[in-house]
Amino acid sequence: MRPLENPLFDTVLVANRGEIACRVIHTLRQLGIRSVAVYSDDDAGARHVREADTAVRLGPAPARQSYLSVDAVLAACRSTGAQAVHPGYGFLSENADFARALEDAGITFIGPGVHSLDLMGDKIRAKNHVQAHGVPVVPGIAEPGLDDTRLLAAAADVGYPILIKPSAGGGGKGMQAVEHPEDLPAALQTARRVAASAFGDDTLFLERLVSSPRHIEVQVLADTHGNVIHLGERECSLQRRHQKVIEEAPSVLLDPATRERIGQAACDAARSVDYTGAGTVEFLVSDASPDEFFFMEMNTRLQVEHPVTEMVTGVDLVAEQVRIAAGRPLSLKQEDVVLTGHAVEARIYAEDPARDFLPTSGSVQWLSEPSGEGIRVDSSLLPGLAVSSSYDPMLAKVIAWGPDRAAALARLDTALAGTAVLGIGTNVEYLRLLLADPDVRAGRLDTTLIQRRLPGLRFRAVQDPELAAAALLHLHSLAGSASPWQRADGWRVGGAVELPLTFAAPSPEGADVEVGVTGTAAQARLRIAGGPVRSAALLDAPGTPTSHPLAPGSRVQLSLDGVQHTFTVAAEPGSGALWLAGDADTGPFTVRLRVRSRREQLDRQLAEAGREAGTADPVVRSPMPGTVVAVAVADGTRVSAGDPLLSVEAMKMEHQLRAPVDGVVSISLAPGDLVKADQVLATLTPEPVPAGDEPSTGPATAVTPEGADNARL
């Protein structure tokens, strides 16, 4: 790409973080424009900070004190001489007040005008506006200032199932699907809380939830000279809790005639609000009647999934945004837009799909990202990066292009097989399972497909070779220890015994795994989960016999019963956990294994003492580090199994914790309190059970996604 001739902007500030900030900085560099990054305290070592020409601290970790602080961003512009701001997506990207403040300061907003932001940023006004212009919309009630009483009264007329949607913001934040009338009041409360936290606006509206719809969105570009074009559509139907997971372009559903009609409808919507810049108009399209479409909303910013459009059109959307903001006309006309081949994108998140997609955090100990023909990676990752729980959990996007859809899907799967992050749990395996689904491969998509498939997804179980490698590496780390209790030579007073290692349950539904070991890392005997004695040896143990922790990315060869296995390993600082990655050639995987300490085992045994077998644990623990956002009960309240106790938010995702058993709750937390992973949040004291009654055997501590929505885009 050639730098702009006499560019209007010498310096552009990128008011965002993560992979989108890195992506914008990349194009600014190609255009010959100086880039300014901004960061919070949690992001001081982030990749976007390192890649920009200069960087400015905004404030502490909380987004409201940093990335959402208009005053802080304006001060950063003034201190660096930035003439324009690219907002990326999320944060202030659709904030009309921010655009107005930039305008007042004489700084260009690389996005649409305030009028467009005001109108299309409010989904209620946007829906009514396009409906007045003849665009079909989904049945519902969308009026300013709807309180819960009016929404509850209108719900019956809208009809169930109902979708609650915040008027401000986007990306699925705060959206709630409600199947039954009795569930609506609680869902409204959660939706308002999430919307207020994410956007500072808790206005809601209702729509009929369309069964088996497909989510099709159209990319538009509009300049200040009256030119408006579309760049085809993207299929975004693979969603979980209204959050896109895998996107592609073009959609296999639309024929050329429908593609042109929906594209022109998107252009008309943009023209109706004098739109400028890059924007996306989202539609629901009936799978049974693909020639029918319904307007949902217009996103007045760049979308997360914009790379698939770039790969099939060859258009750099960020470069077009900069040109438009600089007052230049579009660099192409509608007839110049040609869709070539097919592109598919997968979003990589810091989350654990096997544990109901709980957010994960930590630091990147070792990283492998794919490359090659037709592969693009937009990433915020780098070795040593600390992933905070303060922000959205999206880490990277892997995008694959192919001459046809089958080739693009195959390339994406191969690329994901070559993606590994040691130190942080990710959803890579989950993405590959989705890509292997027969309906996904056939293009039979709708927004409920993932919901239907999730119960049947089978994640890879931890295998004996990984347990053996972790046991021998643990043994390797103990070599030279003076403690007789950590010796694995089998010697004990009264006779030789195995050194017992208890690995914390490697899967959510599984139990701890016991591995008995004797000998040395170079020649050992193992008994895994009470099975037969097996021979094992580290063939290429890294470093000296006393080296620990391992250097991140160490390659380890293991022989188990004469069969060799190779792993890439890294130790997790401070936890004693080991991360292992398998080779792509032998079936890629990433696992985390941790040996429980003697103190931890004793505490667990004491907690089990006195509790009848089969009954639920009365202690409620936090499944992840986060912030308490709501407490539903007071200390000393009598609750029943399944009653909500409190909600914890991490990575802008809210999780509700419920009572595991009947009893009197002991709780001392308040909204705003910070909690650690596995911290005790509440304890239930069972009341005496009347004679003849059975004790409660409710489920284990429940973390339910009801009311939970990712603040993702």
N, C-alpha and C positions, 0 to 999 in steps of 0.2 A: 504494500500500500504506500502511495506517495504522500509525503506530508502536505498539508493544506498550503496553498499559495497565499501568502500574507494572511495567516490565520487571525481571526478576531481575538482568539484566546491565546495568551502566552502561558497561563497557569490555570489549571482546573483542579478544584478540590473534590475528592470523592468522599461523600458523606455516608460512608457505609463501612462494612468490615467483611472478612471472610472471602469466599471464592468470588463473589460478585465484585468486590473491590479490586481483587487481583485481575479479574477479567477486564474491567474498565481501564485500569492502569496500563494493561498490555496494549490496548488500542490507542490510548493517549500517547504512549511511547512511539507507536508506529506513525502517528500523526505529527510527531515532533513537538508535542505539547508537554510542558512540565507538569508533573502530577504531585498532588499533596494528599497524603493519607491522614486520617484522624484515628485516634484510638482511645480506649479506656484503659484503666490500670490493668485489667485482666488481659488486655490485648497488646501489652507493651512489646512482646516478642513475636507478634503475629506475622504471618507471611506478607500480608498486604503492607504492613509497616516497613518491612525490609525491601519490598520491591518498588515502593514509591520513591520519587526524587527527594522528598522531604516529608516529615510527619509531625503532627501536632497532637499533644495530649488534650483530650476533652474533659476528663474527670474520672470519678470512681467507676466501679464496675456496673452498678445499676444503670440500665439504659436511659432512664429518665434524667439521670445526672450526667450523661455523656452523649450517646448517639441520638437521643431524643431531645437534647437541650439546644433549642434554636439559638440562644444567646452564645453558647459555647462554640457552635459551628460558625456563627457570624464572626466571632472573635478570631477563630482560626483563619477565616478568609482574609480578614483585615491584616493579621500578622504575617501572612505569606504572600499577600498581593494577588490572591486568587480572583480572577475575573468572572469565573463561572463555577457552578457546583453541579456535579452529577450525583444524583441521590441513590443510584442503584435500585434495589427493590426492598420493601419493608421500611422500617423506621420512618423517616420523614418524606419518603418518595411520593406519597399522595396527600401530603399535608398542605392544604391551601394557605394556611397561616404562614408556614415556612416559605412558600413561594412568594407570598406577599411581602414578607420581611426581607427576602433577598432583593426583590424589586425595589423596595424602599431604600435599600442600601446601595443600589446601582450595580448589583451583581446578577449575572444571568443564571436563571434556573434552566438546566438542561432537561426540559420536560414541557408539558403543556402549560397553557396560561391558567390564571387563577379561576377564570370562569369555568373552564372545562373541569378543573379539579373540584370546584365547588359542586358542580352539577353531577358529574359522573362519580365523584368520590362518595356521594350520598346515594346508596343503592335505592332508597325509596324514591327520591327525586328522579334518579336515572331511569328507573323502571316506568314511572309515570310519564316521563319525558318521551321515551322511545315509543311507548304505547300510543301517545298522542300523535306520533309521526307514523303510525301504521305498522309498527313492528310487533309481531305476536309475542306475548309474555305468558309466563306460567301463572295460573290462577292463584290468588292470595290476597292479603291485605297489606298495603304499603302506604302508610300515612305518617307524617311527622308527629312525634310526641306520643306514640302509642304506649300507654302504661300497661301493666300486667292485667288489670281488670278488663280493659278493652280487648287485649289479645286473647284472653281466656274466653270472652264472650264471642269473639269472631271466629274462634277455632272451629266450631261445629260447622259453620258455613263454608269455611275453606275446605274442610274434610281431612280425615286422617288416612294415611300417615302425613304428618306435618313436618316441615323443615323450618326451624328458627334460624334467622340470619341477622347478624349485626348490620346496621346501616352503614357504618364506617368500616374502613379497612378491607381486608381480603385474605386470600390464602387459606380459607377454611377456619380461621380463628373464631371461636365462639359459636360456630354452627352446631345445631343440635337436631337430631332426628328423633321424633316422638311418635310412637305407635299408638299409645292409648291416652285418653283424656286425663286419667288420674296421674300420669307422669309429667304433664305439661307444667304445673306450677314450679316444681323443683328444677326442671330443665330451663325455664325462663330465668330463674335466679342464677344458675350457673352461667348461662349465656350472657347475662348482663355483667356479671363479675368479670368474666374473661374479656368481654368487649371493652369494659371500662379500663381494665388493666392494660390491654394491648393498644387501644386507640384513644383513651380518654373520653370515650363517648359510648354510652350503654344503650343507645337507641336500637330497637329491634323491630323486625317485621316478620310476617309469616308467608310461606309459600306451600302449596301442595307438593308433597314429595312424589315426583314422577317415578313410577316403577320402571326398572331396567332401562334407564336413559343412557345416552352416550354424550360425553362432554367434548364438544368441538369448539375450538377457539380460532379466531382469525387475526393474523398479524396485520396491522395497518401502519402506514407511514404518511404523515401529512406535513407540508411545509407552510411557510408564511406567505407563499405566492399562490395559494389556492389549489395546489396539487395534492390529491389524496389517492393513494394506491393501496392494494392489499398484496401480501406475499404468500397467499395460500393459507391453509388451515393446519392445525395441529390436533391430533387425537390425544386427549388427556383423560380417558375413561378409567384407567387403572388407578383407583384411589382407595385410600383407607381413611375412614372417618373424615371424608371430604377433602383429604389431602392427597395431591397427586404423587405418584410413586414412579411410574414409567410413562414417558410421553414419546410421541412419534409424529413424523411428518413425511408425506401427507397421510390423511385418514383413508383406510381401505373402504370406508363406508360410502363416501361421496363419489358420485359420477361427475364428469366435467361440467354438466349443466348445473347441477346443484352447487358445485364448488364455485361457479361464477355467481350464482344467485346469493349465496351466503356471503361471499366476498363483497359483493356490491352492497348488501344490507349492512355489513360492517362499515364500509366506507360512508354510507349514508348516515349511520349513527355518528361517526366522527365529524362529518360535515355539519350535522345539526347543532353541534356545540362549538364550532370553529376550532376544532382540535388541531394541535401542532405537535410534532414529535412522533415517537414510537408508542403505539398503544395496542391493546388486545381487546377484542370484543368476544365475549364468551356466550355460547349457545348450548341449550339442550337439544339434542336431535333424537328423534324416535328411531330405535333400532328397527322396529317393524315398518316404519314409514320414513325412510331416510331423506325424503324430499321435504319433510316438515321440520322446522326448527323454531326454537323459542329463545328470545333474548334473556340472558341471566344478569349480566353486568358488563361494565367496561373497566378494565384495569388501565389506569392512566400512567403507565410506567413500563419499563422492561419487565419481561416475565422470566422466571427461573428457567423455563424450558426454551428460551429463545435460540439456543445453539442448534436445535434440530432444524429450525427455519433457515438459519445461516448456512447450514451444511447442504441443504437441498436447493438453495437459491444462489449461494455464493455472495450474499450481501452481508456486510458487517453492520449490524443494526446500531451498535454503539457509535461507529463512525458517522452513520446517517444522523443519529441524534445530535452529535456535535455540530455537524454541518447545518442542520435545521436551526439549532439554537444560535448559530453564528449568522443567521439570516440568509443562508444560501439555499437555492432550490434543490429539490431531490436530484440525486445523481442518475436516476433511472425513471422510466415511464412504465405504465401498466403493461404495455406490450413487451417490455424488456424482461419481465419476470417470468422465468421458466423454472419449473420444478424438475430437478434431475435426481433420479434415484430415490432412496429412502433413508431416513435417519431415525435412530431411536436413542433416547436418553434415559439413564437410570440415576436416581439420586441416592447418594451414600450418606447415611445418617449415623450419628453416635447414639445407637439404641440397641436394645437386645430383643429381637423379635420373639425369641423363645420364652421370654418373660414378659409377655404382653406389651412389648415395645417400650419397656422402661428406658428412660434416657441413661446414657452412660457418660462417664467423664474420666479424665486421667491425662496422661501425656504420651505422645507418640514416641515409642521406643525404637521402632523400626518400620520402614515404609517401603512398599512396592507398588508402583503405579504403572499402568500399561502404556504402551506406545505402539506405533506401527501404522500401516496403511489404513486409512479410513477411521482412525481412532483419535478422539480429542478428549482431553481431561481438563476440566475447569476445577481447580482444587485450592483449598486453603491449607492443605496439610504440608508439613515438613518435619523432619526428625527433631525431636525435642519439644515440639509444640505442646503446650498445655491447653487442653480442651476444657473450657469453663462450662459450668451448668447455668450460667447467667443468660445465655443467648440461644438462639435457634440451633438445633443439633445438626443441621446439614453441614457436612464436611467437604463434599466434593460432588461432581457430576461426571459420569463417564458416558460419552456419546460415541456412537458408531454409525458410519455411513456405509451403504452398499448400493450396488446397481439396482437391487430390488429388496423387498422387505425381508425375504428369507436370508439373504446375504447379510443384511444389516443386523438382524437378530443373532445370527451365528457369530458375527464379529463382536457384538456386544457381550455375548456369553463368554467368549474367549478372553475378552478384555477384563471382565469381572473375575474370571478364574485367575488372572494375573494380578489381581488387586488384593493386597494384604496390609493390614495395619495392626501392629503389635503394640499393646498398651491401652487400647480403647476398643470396646465392643462395637461392632458395626453390623449393618443389615445386608452385607454382601451375599451371604448364603441365601437369605430370603429373596433377594432380587433374582438370583439364578433359578430358584425354585419357581418363581412366577414366570420367568421366561420359558421354562420347560413345560408349562401348563399347555395342554392340547388346544384349549380355546384361545389362549393368548397367541399361540403360534399360528392358529387359523384366522386370527383377526376377529373372533367372535367376542367382542368386548362390551362391557357396560360398567357403570359406576358401582355396581354391587358385586361384581365378580370376585374381588378380593375378600369381601365379607363372607361370601359363600365358600371360598376355597380355604380360608384360614384354618378351620377345624381339621382339614385333611392334610395340611402341610406337615411333613415329617422332616424335622431337622436332624442333621447328622449327629449320632451319638458318639461320645468319646470312646475311642478304641483302646485296646490293650497296649499297642505300641506307644501311644502318647502317655499313658499312665506309667509305663515302664521307663520312658525317657525322663519324665518328671521326677520319678522316684530316684533314679540313678543320678540325675543332676542335683537333687537335694542331698543325696548321699555324698556326692562329689564336693558339695559346699561344706559338709561337716568334717571332711578329712582334716585332721590336725586338731580337732576339738579336744579339749582336756576333759570334757564331761564324759564319764563312763556311760551315762544314759543315752548318749548320742552315738555310741559305737555300734557298728553293724557287723562286727565279727562274730556275733552270736554269744559272746561270753556274758554270763550272769552267774552270780552265786547260786548254786543249786542246779546249774545246767544251762546249756546254750538255748537261746530263744531268738526269734526274729525281731528285728527292729520294726515296730508297727508305725506305719504312716497313714494318717487319716486325711484323705482328700475331700475338701468341701464339695458338696453335691454339684457335679459338673452340668447337670440339667435340671430344669425347674421341677419336673415331676419325679426326679430320681432322689436317691438317698446318698449319704456319704459313701465313699468307696475306700475300703481298707486294702492297703498293700503292705505285705510283710516282706522284709528284705534282709538278707545276710550277705556278707562278703564286702567287696569293694566295687567302686564304679567300673573298674576295668574287668571285674569278674564277679558277678553277683548271682544270687538265687532269689527269685521273686515268687510270691504267692499273691495273685490278684483276686480280690473279692472272694477269698476262701477257696479258690480253685487249686489246681495242681501246681507243684513247684516247677518253675521254668528258669532256664538259664538266660542271662542277659548281660550285656557289656556295652559300655561306651567305647566305640572304636576310635573316636577322634574327640576326646574331651578337651574343651578349650582351656588354655592357660595352664597354670600350675595346679597341683592338687588342692591348694587352698584358695584359689581365685574364686571370688564371689562378691558381688553379683556378676553375672556373665556380661560381657560386652554386648550391647544391643546388636542383633543381627548375626550372632555367632551361629555357625553351621555345626550341627551335631549329628554324628552317625551312630546309630544304635543297632546292635544285633540282639534279636529276641528269638530264641530257639533256632538260631542259625540264619534267620531271615533279616536282611539289612533294611533299615529305614533311615531316611534323612529328614532333618528338621532345621528350620531357622528358629532360633529361640531368643528371648529377651526377658530379663527379670523386671518385675514391676516394683519400683522403689517404694520402700516403706511397708509393703504388704506381705512380702514373701511369696507372692504369686509368680508363676512362670507362664509366659505366653509362648505357644508353639505354632508355627505355620508349616503346613505340608507343601511339598512341591506340586506345581500345577500338573506336571506329567503323571503324577501318581494319584491325582484327585485332590485338589486344593482344599484346605480347611484352615481355620484359625481357632485355637482353643485356649482357654485360661484355666490353669490348674493351681490350686493352693493347698498346701499342707496345713491343717489346723494345728494350732499350738496346744500344748498341754493345758494351759490356762483356759483356752477356749473350749476344749473338750470337757474339762471339769465343769465349767459354767453350764454347758448344755446338759450334762448329766444331772446337775443339781436342779435345773429348770424342769427336767422330765420327772424328777423324783416326786412322788405323791400325786402325779397326774394319771388318771386312769387311761389305759391303753386305748387308742383310737379317738380320744377326745382332742379338740382343737387347742392350740396354744393360746392362753389368755393374754399373752403379751403382744401388743401391736407395735411393730417396728417400721421405720421408714425404709422403703425399698431403694431409695437413692438420696443423695444430698439435695437439698432444696429449701424452699421457704413455705412456711405455713400460711395459707391464704384464707382459710375459713375453719372455724371450730364450731361443730354443730351441737355439742352437748356441754353442760357444765360439769365440773368435778363433783362426783358423788351421785350423778344421775344413774338411775336404773335403766339399762338398755337391753334390747333383745338381739340375738344373733342376726346380723345383716343390717342393723341400724347404722346410718352414717355417723362417724365420729369426727373426722376432720379431713381437710384437703391440703395436699402438699403440691407445690408447683416447682418444676425443674425444667430448664430449657423451654420455658413458656408453654409447658404442657402440664395440665392440672390432673392430679390423681386423687381420687376419693378413697379413703380407708374406712372400712366398716368393722363393726364388732364381730369378732370370731365366735363368741359365745354369749349366752345370757349372763348378766351380772351387773355389778355396780362399777362404774368407770372411775378410774383415777387418772386425771389429766391436768397438766399445769401449763399447757402451751397457749399462746395467743397468736392471732394473725400478725405476720411480720417476723416471727421467730425463725431463725435459721436452724436447720437440722442436718445431721450427718446420716450417711447411709448406715442402716442397721441400728440407728438410735431408737431407744424405747420411747414411743410417743404416748402410749396409753396402756393401762393394765386393767383387766376385768377381774373382779373378785366375784366368783359365782356365789349366789345365795343358796342357802340350804335347800336341797331337793326334797319335796314332800314324799313320804313313803309311798312306793308304788309307781312313782314317776321316773322316767328315764332321764339321765343327764343329757344336756345339750351336746350334740356332736356336730356342730356347725363346721363349715369349711375352715381351713387354715386361714390365717390373717389375709383378708381379701383386699386386693388392690384392684378396683374396677375402673374401667375407662369411661364410665357413665359421666357425661358432662365434660369429658376430657377432649380437648382439641389442640393440635399442634399449632404453634404460631409460625407456620411454614407457608411458603408461597407457591 
